[in-house]
C-alpha cells in the first residue's frame, strides 16, 4: 500500500471514529450496557388473587400480560406479613430481627446499608414513587428521588410516569413504583363484580356482608392491575425494552382473616413475575424465593457482586434459566401491628410442610379487622360473629381466628389452605420436633428474642375497638 493509500485509510478510520462518537452522543439514554430495573409493588395482594395464579373471577389483564412475557414464580414468599417489616426486609436483604424493623410502622437501623446505596455504587439512579418503603420512610432509605409516598390512592403512579417522560439522565435506572391498591379502603363501586357470584376461599364465613366486601376487594385488585398497566406503558415509552427487567410482586397477603398479619400461606405467599433480557417468555418456576432475595438479585443483574453478609441470596440464575432451584426452606416472622395486633409468630416452610410457632398462645389473636373501623373489615366480621351463634362451621372459623395453639403443622400438598393442624398427631411427632428445633436454631442465629411489642389482648378479654386518632390516618397507616 502506498503513502496515499495509508493516508486514506487513516482518514477513513478517523472519520469512522468521529462518526461513532457523534452517533453515541445522539443515542437515547437506553444505549447503556447495564440494564434498567423496574420493580412494581402491589399493597396487600394475596398470592392467588390474580389470573396467572388461578383466580377465575378477578380481572388482571396487565399481570396476565407480564406472565405471558416472562417468568412466573409459584413459590415466592415475604419475610413478614405486614407493610413496614416486609418492605424493610426487601430494602435491606435482612430478616426483621436483624434489620431492626420487627413490628409494623418501624424502620431498619440507620447504619444498615440499603438497596439504593448498593445500586448507586454501581452507577445507578434509584427512584421511588408511591408506596415502596412504608409511608414517608422513602428518604430514610436513600433513594435519589422520592415522590407520592404519603398514602392514599394514588398519585405515585402518575408522578412516576411524568418523571420518566421528563428524565434526561444517562445513568442506568432502578425505578420502584408502589400502588396502594388493594389496601383498604376498598372501592364501594364494583363494576363487573357481583357479590352473589363471588368465589370465597374455604377460610371465609359465607354471609351477604362477606360477599359484598369480597367484591370490593376484587375491584381493588383490578385497580392495582390498572396501575401496573399505566407504569408498563410509561416504561415502554422511556426505557429500552430489550435492556429492562420488570419485577411485579406484592408486600404480603390481603387484609382478610388468616391473611395479612398471619404466617399462613395466604399471609406470606405473594405473586412474583419477572420479564427482561434472557428470561424465557411464558415460563413458570417452582424455585422457592423470599423477598430478602430481591436485593442481591437486583445487584447481580446490575453487574455487581451480591453481598455475602445479608440473609438474601440472588436468584438471578433462576431468572436466566441457569438454575431451577433456589431455597430448600423459607422462614417467616411476625411481631405485631400497634395495639391492634400483638401476636408474635415464627414459621418455617419447605416444599411440602409448614410449621408455625405461636410464641404466646395465651394471647388472643386480633387485628384491624375486628378492632378498627368498619372499612377495615368490622362490617363483615360482625356478620361472622353473628353466624357463629348458630352455625358450627362459622363458630369454628371465628374460634380459630381468635385462639391459636402453640404449634401448628400442615401438610401443604394435601391441605393447601392449612385447615388441618397435624401437630398433635403421633405419626408426625418426629417431624414436629425437627421443625421445632429448626425454628429455635434459626431464631438464635438471627438474634431473635421473640420480643413482644405492646400490650397484648389476652384470651377471654373483650376485643374492644381501637380507633385511630383520625379517620384519615386509619385509611393509610397499616
VOSE-806456 format. One line per 2 residues: number of its first residue (from 1); their letters; for each residue x, y, z of C-alpha. Coordinates in Angstrom, 3 decimals. Last residue first. Example, Ala and Ser with C-alpha at 12.3 -4.5 7.8 and 13.67 -1.06 7.14 Angstrom:
residues 2
2	SA	13.670 -1.060 7.140 ~ 12.300 -4.500 7.800
***
This chain:
residues 478
478	XX	-51.492 -0.004 58.274 ~ -51.305 3.754 58.340
476	XX	-53.370 4.570 55.279 ~ -57.094 4.524 55.901
474	XX	-56.840 4.855 59.676 ~ -54.878 8.085 59.314
472	XX	-57.706 9.789 57.508 ~ -60.225 8.725 60.155
470	XX	-58.199 10.359 62.871 ~ -56.585 9.231 66.126
468	XX	-57.014 5.513 65.289 ~ -59.981 3.750 66.885
466	XX	-59.259 0.711 68.978 ~ -62.440 -1.350 69.247
464	XX	-62.809 -3.680 72.246 ~ -61.724 -7.280 71.798
462	XX	-63.191 -8.443 75.104 ~ -60.771 -10.415 77.227
460	XX	-61.155 -14.174 77.403 ~ -57.778 -14.894 75.875
458	XX	-55.447 -11.982 76.492 ~ -55.095 -8.847 74.386
456	XX	-51.429 -7.974 74.345 ~ -49.664 -4.792 75.490
454	XX	-47.050 -3.676 73.006 ~ -44.038 -5.055 71.141
452	XX	-43.421 -8.562 72.465 ~ -39.861 -9.733 71.813
450	XX	-39.273 -13.191 70.410 ~ -35.570 -12.964 71.237
448	XX	-34.470 -13.030 67.600 ~ -30.689 -12.737 67.448
446	XX	-30.964 -14.169 63.945 ~ -28.874 -17.246 64.712
444	XX	-30.963 -17.868 67.825 ~ -34.211 -17.570 65.883
442	XX	-32.872 -20.018 63.292 ~ -31.899 -22.548 65.944
440	XX	-35.355 -22.376 67.527 ~ -37.043 -22.647 64.130
438	XX	-35.004 -25.741 63.250 ~ -35.595 -27.326 66.643
436	XX	-39.360 -27.020 66.196 ~ -39.049 -28.391 62.672
434	XX	-37.233 -31.474 63.946 ~ -39.673 -31.967 66.821
432	XX	-42.688 -31.734 64.521 ~ -41.175 -34.216 62.067
430	XX	-40.583 -36.706 64.875 ~ -44.065 -36.245 66.312
428	XX	-45.831 -36.617 62.954 ~ -47.205 -40.131 63.496
426	XX	-48.360 -39.109 66.972 ~ -50.794 -36.437 65.626
424	XX	-50.862 -33.377 67.892 ~ -49.153 -31.040 65.402
422	XX	-51.331 -32.168 62.480 ~ -53.384 -28.963 62.187
420	XX	-55.998 -29.396 59.458 ~ -57.123 -26.252 57.622
418	XX	-53.876 -25.068 56.090 ~ -55.374 -23.852 52.781
416	XX	-53.022 -26.111 50.803 ~ -54.040 -29.251 52.739
414	XX	-52.840 -32.374 50.949 ~ -49.618 -30.976 49.493
412	XX	-49.389 -28.385 52.246 ~ -49.117 -30.949 55.032
410	XX	-49.612 -28.591 57.950 ~ -48.136 -28.346 61.441
408	XX	-49.230 -25.846 64.081 ~ -47.672 -25.232 67.479
406	XX	-48.652 -23.064 70.446 ~ -52.340 -23.432 69.704
404	XX	-54.259 -20.452 68.265 ~ -57.314 -18.618 69.615
402	XX	-59.070 -15.696 67.928 ~ -59.118 -16.733 64.270
400	XX	-59.636 -20.389 65.124 ~ -62.664 -19.508 67.251
398	XX	-64.203 -17.483 64.425 ~ -63.639 -20.336 61.962
396	XX	-65.038 -22.955 64.367 ~ -68.128 -20.847 65.084
394	XX	-68.761 -20.403 61.372 ~ -68.652 -24.178 60.925
392	XX	-70.919 -24.716 63.940 ~ -73.569 -22.273 62.598
390	XX	-75.976 -20.854 65.205 ~ -74.026 -18.299 67.236
388	XX	-71.149 -18.325 64.745 ~ -73.332 -16.569 62.161
386	XX	-73.469 -13.447 64.353 ~ -69.699 -13.417 64.834
384	XX	-69.191 -13.820 61.094 ~ -71.644 -10.994 60.409
382	XX	-69.671 -8.786 62.801 ~ -66.573 -9.600 60.755
380	XX	-68.342 -8.347 57.607 ~ -68.709 -4.828 58.954
378	XX	-65.524 -4.911 61.031 ~ -63.375 -5.386 57.939
376	XX	-61.114 -2.337 57.710 ~ -63.905 -0.175 56.331
374	XX	-65.934 -0.651 59.516 ~ -63.163 0.852 61.617
372	XX	-60.727 -0.983 63.871 ~ -60.663 -3.884 66.327
370	XX	-62.134 -6.831 64.390 ~ -60.353 -6.439 61.061
368	XX	-57.609 -4.214 62.470 ~ -56.234 -7.379 64.028
366	XX	-56.874 -9.842 66.857 ~ -55.310 -13.080 68.100
364	XX	-55.882 -13.554 71.808 ~ -52.715 -14.087 73.806
362	XX	-52.263 -17.257 75.871 ~ -50.837 -18.876 72.736
360	XX	-47.754 -16.699 73.165 ~ -44.936 -17.706 70.811
358	XX	-47.244 -19.094 68.137 ~ -44.824 -21.421 66.348
356	XX	-45.884 -22.414 62.845 ~ -44.506 -25.405 60.940
354	XX	-45.290 -25.798 57.228 ~ -44.554 -28.933 55.222
352	XX	-44.471 -29.647 51.476 ~ -41.937 -27.567 49.590
350	XX	-40.385 -26.270 52.786 ~ -41.878 -23.875 55.299
348	XX	-40.604 -22.425 58.560 ~ -42.624 -20.254 60.892
346	XX	-42.476 -17.650 63.653 ~ -45.345 -15.799 65.349
344	XX	-45.638 -12.829 67.712 ~ -49.228 -11.704 68.411
342	XX	-49.932 -8.120 69.384 ~ -52.330 -6.970 66.665
340	XX	-54.439 -3.870 67.092 ~ -52.211 -2.395 69.779
338	XX	-49.544 -1.466 67.245 ~ -49.105 -4.029 64.469
336	XX	-47.397 -7.194 65.608 ~ -44.370 -9.476 65.661
334	XX	-44.423 -11.592 62.520 ~ -41.732 -13.904 61.170
332	XX	-41.077 -16.074 58.146 ~ -38.505 -18.703 57.256
330	XX	-38.482 -20.349 53.837 ~ -36.947 -23.705 53.005
328	XX	-34.811 -25.506 50.426 ~ -34.025 -22.256 48.658
326	XX	-33.078 -21.777 44.986 ~ -33.879 -24.459 42.461
324	XX	-34.226 -24.428 38.664 ~ -30.840 -22.948 37.800
322	XX	-29.219 -21.392 34.710 ~ -32.501 -20.322 33.133
320	XX	-31.825 -16.599 33.341 ~ -34.305 -15.902 36.112
318	XX	-33.202 -18.956 38.092 ~ -29.573 -17.816 37.933
316	XX	-30.585 -14.326 39.054 ~ -31.895 -15.903 42.263
314	XX	-29.571 -13.901 44.499 ~ -29.489 -14.908 48.162
312	XX	-30.833 -12.734 50.989 ~ -29.729 -13.013 54.600
310	XX	-27.036 -10.344 54.279 ~ -23.264 -10.514 54.763
308	XX	-22.460 -12.078 51.393 ~ -23.372 -9.060 49.282
306	XX	-24.307 -9.936 45.683 ~ -21.469 -8.900 43.366
304	XX	-22.439 -6.161 40.968 ~ -23.446 -6.159 37.310
302	XX	-26.910 -4.668 37.691 ~ -28.450 -8.138 37.422
300	XX	-26.313 -9.131 40.403 ~ -27.452 -6.155 42.484
298	XX	-31.092 -6.761 41.584 ~ -30.792 -10.396 42.690
296	XX	-28.984 -9.388 45.891 ~ -31.881 -7.068 46.828
294	XX	-34.700 -9.409 45.732 ~ -33.579 -12.326 47.900
292	XX	-34.960 -10.791 51.100 ~ -38.375 -11.103 49.427
290	XX	-38.015 -14.881 49.577 ~ -37.629 -17.486 46.858
288	XX	-38.632 -21.137 46.475 ~ -37.965 -22.439 42.950
286	XX	-41.199 -23.643 41.341 ~ -40.571 -21.596 38.199
284	XX	-43.010 -20.871 35.363 ~ -42.293 -19.797 31.795
282	XX	-44.440 -17.749 29.432 ~ -41.455 -15.941 27.970
280	XX	-37.969 -17.173 28.811 ~ -35.848 -14.571 30.580
278	XX	-32.592 -13.613 28.838 ~ -33.451 -9.941 28.652
276	XX	-36.401 -8.984 30.852 ~ -39.624 -10.078 32.491
274	XX	-40.231 -11.051 36.122 ~ -43.395 -12.269 37.869
272	XX	-43.732 -12.651 41.631 ~ -47.107 -13.163 43.286
270	XX	-47.108 -13.479 47.062 ~ -47.179 -16.166 49.753
268	XX	-46.856 -14.708 53.259 ~ -50.399 -14.092 54.503
266	XX	-52.483 -16.562 52.495 ~ -49.604 -19.001 53.013
264	XX	-50.303 -18.984 56.742 ~ -47.903 -16.775 58.633
262	XX	-50.533 -14.253 59.698 ~ -50.665 -10.434 59.923
260	XX	-52.237 -10.252 56.426 ~ -54.150 -13.411 55.532
258	XX	-55.818 -15.614 58.166 ~ -58.747 -13.148 58.415
256	XX	-58.631 -10.861 55.374 ~ -56.362 -7.945 54.632
254	XX	-54.669 -9.472 51.612 ~ -51.331 -11.225 51.578
252	XX	-47.859 -9.696 51.614 ~ -45.729 -6.926 50.025
250	XX	-46.841 -7.726 46.469 ~ -44.906 -8.544 43.271
248	XX	-44.103 -7.466 39.717 ~ -40.481 -7.237 38.561
246	XX	-39.538 -5.658 35.231 ~ -36.039 -6.074 33.779
244	XX	-35.019 -3.596 31.089 ~ -32.463 -3.886 28.294
242	XX	-34.540 -5.077 25.356 ~ -37.463 -2.885 26.455
240	XX	-35.231 0.211 26.198 ~ -36.726 2.693 28.631
238	XX	-38.948 5.730 28.081 ~ -42.023 4.701 26.091
236	XX	-42.231 1.150 27.388 ~ -41.716 2.351 30.944
234	XX	-44.694 4.695 30.677 ~ -46.933 1.932 29.282
232	XX	-45.758 -0.536 31.917 ~ -46.485 2.026 34.634
230	XX	-50.023 2.627 33.404 ~ -50.677 -1.107 33.096
228	XX	-49.451 -1.661 36.650 ~ -51.892 0.978 37.840
226	XX	-54.743 -0.799 36.045 ~ -53.708 -4.078 37.720
224	XX	-53.870 -2.375 41.101 ~ -57.345 -1.140 40.164
222	XX	-58.285 -4.729 39.295 ~ -57.187 -5.773 42.776
220	XX	-59.404 -3.052 44.276 ~ -62.413 -4.344 42.329
218	XX	-61.788 -7.831 43.717 ~ -61.597 -6.354 47.233
216	XX	-64.945 -4.670 46.704 ~ -66.456 -7.973 45.543
214	XX	-65.090 -9.602 48.703 ~ -66.699 -6.858 50.769
212	XX	-70.151 -7.585 49.343 ~ -69.658 -11.344 49.613
210	XX	-68.641 -11.097 53.243 ~ -71.654 -8.926 54.015
208	XX	-74.008 -11.417 52.364 ~ -72.528 -14.160 54.586
206	XX	-70.283 -17.118 53.781 ~ -67.736 -17.471 56.571
204	XX	-64.287 -17.498 54.982 ~ -61.395 -19.996 55.341
202	XX	-62.674 -22.028 52.389 ~ -61.929 -19.137 49.997
200	XX	-64.987 -17.290 48.621 ~ -65.901 -17.022 44.928
198	XX	-68.115 -14.012 44.234 ~ -71.317 -14.700 42.320
196	XX	-73.713 -13.151 44.860 ~ -71.416 -10.159 45.294
194	XX	-71.432 -9.240 41.579 ~ -68.125 -7.935 40.252
192	XX	-68.218 -6.282 36.819 ~ -68.181 -2.758 38.189
190	XX	-67.553 -2.814 41.948 ~ -68.242 0.671 43.330
188	XX	-67.559 0.991 47.038 ~ -63.813 0.953 46.468
186	XX	-61.664 -0.789 49.106 ~ -60.283 1.231 51.999
184	XX	-58.162 -0.805 52.328 ~ -55.022 -1.950 50.513
182	XX	-55.662 -3.314 47.003 ~ -54.271 -0.961 45.835
180	XX	-51.733 1.411 47.398 ~ -49.575 1.245 44.265
178	XX	-45.813 1.081 44.506 ~ -43.240 2.080 41.912
176	XX	-39.520 1.313 42.060 ~ -37.344 2.565 39.206
174	XX	-33.728 1.405 39.071 ~ -32.190 3.366 36.240
172	XX	-28.966 3.155 34.258 ~ -27.404 6.597 34.093
170	XX	-27.894 8.765 31.005 ~ -30.094 11.218 32.910
168	XX	-32.672 13.276 30.986 ~ -35.950 12.277 32.712
166	XX	-39.021 14.245 31.592 ~ -41.163 11.285 30.469
164	XX	-39.954 9.137 33.354 ~ -40.943 11.823 35.858
162	XX	-44.436 12.136 34.412 ~ -44.993 8.365 34.514
160	XX	-43.712 8.101 38.083 ~ -45.859 11.033 39.225
158	XX	-48.980 9.449 37.752 ~ -48.373 6.155 39.556
156	XX	-47.430 7.803 42.837 ~ -50.630 9.861 42.976
154	XX	-52.894 7.073 44.102 ~ -54.568 6.135 46.325
152	XX	-53.935 7.243 49.849 ~ -50.526 7.264 51.457
150	XX	-47.740 9.782 51.623 ~ -45.498 8.067 49.079
148	XX	-46.089 10.248 46.048 ~ -42.464 11.157 45.499
146	XX	-38.932 10.024 46.286 ~ -35.890 10.596 44.056
144	XX	-32.276 9.639 44.693 ~ -33.415 6.994 47.166
142	XX	-31.546 6.918 50.483 ~ -33.664 4.611 52.651
140	XX	-34.638 7.405 55.058 ~ -35.955 9.437 52.120
138	XX	-38.565 6.757 51.468 ~ -39.956 6.396 55.003
136	XX	-42.999 8.620 54.415 ~ -45.376 5.648 54.305
134	XX	-43.544 2.327 54.406 ~ -40.865 1.926 51.758
132	XX	-42.207 1.385 48.272 ~ -45.589 3.107 48.454
130	XX	-45.766 5.640 45.633 ~ -42.723 6.545 43.593
128	XX	-39.147 5.561 44.431 ~ -36.134 6.367 42.258
126	XX	-32.616 4.930 42.069 ~ -30.095 6.348 39.599
124	XX	-27.500 3.672 39.046 ~ -23.719 3.890 38.800
122	XX	-22.825 0.617 40.517 ~ -22.290 2.381 43.850
120	XX	-25.789 3.831 43.401 ~ -27.110 0.269 43.199
118	XX	-25.790 -0.827 46.592 ~ -26.754 2.504 48.166
116	XX	-30.340 2.299 46.861 ~ -30.776 -1.201 48.361
114	XX	-29.865 -0.339 51.960 ~ -26.743 -0.471 54.087
112	XX	-27.569 -0.783 57.776 ~ -26.334 2.109 59.934
110	XX	-29.771 3.671 60.262 ~ -31.436 0.636 61.828
108	XX	-34.422 -0.672 59.937 ~ -37.692 1.261 60.170
106	XX	-40.871 0.686 62.208 ~ -44.541 1.150 61.284
104	XX	-45.313 -2.579 61.773 ~ -43.398 -4.624 64.308
102	XX	-39.928 -6.044 63.537 ~ -37.889 -3.367 61.763
100	XX	-34.485 -3.897 63.421 ~ -32.513 -5.194 60.432
98	XX	-31.503 -8.487 62.027 ~ -34.809 -9.256 63.750
96	XX	-36.702 -8.259 60.591 ~ -34.839 -10.510 58.111
94	XX	-32.114 -8.843 56.070 ~ -31.881 -8.076 52.349
92	XX	-32.039 -4.390 53.332 ~ -34.721 -2.964 51.009
90	XX	-36.744 -6.174 50.782 ~ -36.644 -6.767 54.541
88	XX	-37.660 -3.158 55.179 ~ -40.602 -3.638 52.823
86	XX	-41.881 -6.662 54.743 ~ -41.295 -5.083 58.137
84	XX	-43.174 -1.886 57.130 ~ -46.211 -3.481 55.459
82	XX	-47.204 -6.524 57.466 ~ -46.818 -10.220 56.604
80	XX	-43.088 -10.743 57.285 ~ -40.252 -12.225 55.228
78	XX	-42.287 -12.398 52.052 ~ -42.788 -15.517 49.961
76	XX	-42.472 -16.666 46.358 ~ -43.296 -20.279 45.441
74	XX	-45.131 -20.170 42.099 ~ -42.677 -17.830 40.390
72	XX	-43.860 -16.624 36.981 ~ -41.221 -15.926 34.323
70	XX	-41.835 -13.514 31.471 ~ -43.925 -12.308 28.551
68	XX	-47.067 -14.370 29.172 ~ -46.865 -13.665 32.905
66	XX	-46.452 -9.954 32.213 ~ -49.585 -9.971 30.053
64	XX	-51.536 -11.713 32.790 ~ -50.497 -9.015 35.246
62	XX	-51.803 -6.499 32.733 ~ -55.061 -8.399 32.216
60	XX	-55.922 -8.709 35.920 ~ -59.664 -9.402 36.160
58	XX	-60.549 -11.282 39.330 ~ -63.012 -14.131 38.783
56	XX	-61.231 -17.350 37.918 ~ -58.167 -16.732 40.034
54	XX	-55.511 -19.303 39.167 ~ -52.165 -17.633 39.746
52	XX	-51.945 -16.058 36.289 ~ -55.445 -14.559 36.791
50	XX	-54.691 -12.788 40.047 ~ -55.755 -13.428 43.649
48	XX	-53.628 -16.470 44.451 ~ -50.740 -14.700 46.199
46	XX	-52.949 -12.232 48.036 ~ -52.423 -8.543 47.345
44	XX	-51.910 -6.285 50.380 ~ -50.120 -3.458 48.534
42	XX	-48.900 -4.021 44.974 ~ -45.222 -3.491 44.214
40	XX	-43.736 -2.671 40.799 ~ -39.956 -3.019 40.442
38	XX	-38.224 -1.703 37.324 ~ -34.519 -2.342 36.742
36	XX	-32.689 -0.838 33.791 ~ -29.928 -2.996 32.403
34	XX	-26.242 -2.128 32.457 ~ -24.746 -1.857 28.961
32	XX	-26.179 1.508 28.094 ~ -27.847 2.857 24.947
30	XX	-31.065 3.427 26.922 ~ -30.333 7.133 27.350
28	XX	-31.166 7.818 23.719 ~ -28.374 7.849 21.098
26	XX	-27.163 11.214 19.837 ~ -23.881 11.194 21.752
24	XX	-23.177 7.661 20.563 ~ -23.846 8.737 16.967
22	XX	-21.382 11.628 17.278 ~ -18.696 9.406 18.802
20	XX	-19.218 6.806 16.112 ~ -18.944 9.462 13.410
18	XX	-15.634 10.563 14.872 ~ -14.343 7.019 14.981
16	XX	-15.490 6.388 11.426 ~ -13.989 9.658 10.231
14	XX	-10.678 8.851 11.899 ~ -10.691 5.384 10.353
12	XX	-11.389 6.861 6.926 ~ -8.582 9.423 7.310
10	XX	-6.109 6.760 8.429 ~ -7.071 4.559 5.477
8	XX	-6.701 7.463 3.054 ~ -3.255 8.248 4.431
6	XX	-2.203 4.630 4.040 ~ -3.409 4.618 0.450
4	XX	-1.577 7.874 -0.358 ~ 1.634 6.550 1.161
2	XX	1.404 3.427 -0.931 ~ 0.000 0.000 0.000
***
